[in-house]
Amino acid sequence: MATAPEAFACKCVPITLEKQYARATRVIVARITAKEPLPPRSRHERIIRYEASVERVLKGAQGPKATFEQAANKGGNCGAEFSVGKTYVIMGNDSSYVTNLCGKHPEATAAVIGTLENLELPAATGKR
């Protein structure tokens, strides 16, 4: 009897760029300078370490360089890939940047940066 091969798919709850920006505590515009595959932690995972040169901080604090890892699982948490030499908007929280297919991390165009700069965050509730 033949069996079907394992199948995996990305599962995401859609989120807008504006909502992700409001939830983030750190947002940078960064040019990817290096991309390095790391050893997987499981057979369904592919880990990539990215190094980036920070061109602009839109929210929070960040030095001139940023490093983040992105796990591209073959399961439901599929990762996003970045191209060396391209500039992206990268969002995260206090401890890490969030980089997966469910989140927004567009190339840093004037239109995208303008949209983020013009967002009005809720001031009275303290929620982001």
Secondary structure in CASP SS format (residue, H / E / C, confidence):
PFRMAT SS
TARGET T0000
AUTHOR 0000-0000-0000
METHOD secondary structure of the structure
MODEL  1
M C 1.00
A C 1.00
T C 1.00
A C 1.00
P C 1.00
E C 1.00
A C 1.00
F C 1.00
A C 1.00
C C 1.00
K C 1.00
C C 1.00
V C 1.00
P C 1.00
I C 1.00
T C 1.00
L H 1.00
E H 1.00
K H 1.00
Q H 1.00
Y H 1.00
A H 1.00
R H 1.00
A C 1.00
T C 1.00
R E 1.00
V E 1.00
I E 1.00
V E 1.00
A E 1.00
R E 1.00
I E 1.00
T E 1.00
A E 1.00
K E 1.00
E E 1.00
P E 1.00
L E 1.00
P C 1.00
P C 1.00
R C 1.00
S C 1.00
R C 1.00
H C 1.00
E E 1.00
R E 1.00
I E 1.00
I E 1.00
R E 1.00
Y E 1.00
E E 1.00
A E 1.00
S E 1.00
V E 1.00
E E 1.00
R E 1.00
V E 1.00
L E 1.00
K E 1.00
G C 1.00
A C 1.00
Q C 1.00
G C 1.00
P C 1.00
K E 1.00
A E 1.00
T E 1.00
F E 1.00
E E 1.00
Q E 1.00
A E 1.00
A E 1.00
N E 1.00
K C 1.00
G C 1.00
G C 1.00
N C 1.00
C C 1.00
G C 1.00
A C 1.00
E C 1.00
F C 1.00
S C 1.00
V C 1.00
G C 1.00
K C 1.00
T E 1.00
Y E 1.00
V E 1.00
I E 1.00
M E 1.00
G E 1.00
N C 1.00
D C 1.00
S C 1.00
S C 1.00
Y E 1.00
V E 1.00
T C 1.00
N C 1.00
L C 1.00
C C 1.00
G C 1.00
K C 1.00
H C 1.00
P C 1.00
E E 1.00
A C 1.00
T C 1.00
A H 1.00
A H 1.00
V H 1.00
I H 1.00
G H 1.00
T H 1.00
L H 1.00
E H 1.00
N C 1.00
L C 1.00
E C 1.00
L C 1.00
P C 1.00
A C 1.00
A C 1.00
T C 1.00
G C 1.00
K C 1.00
R C 1.00
END
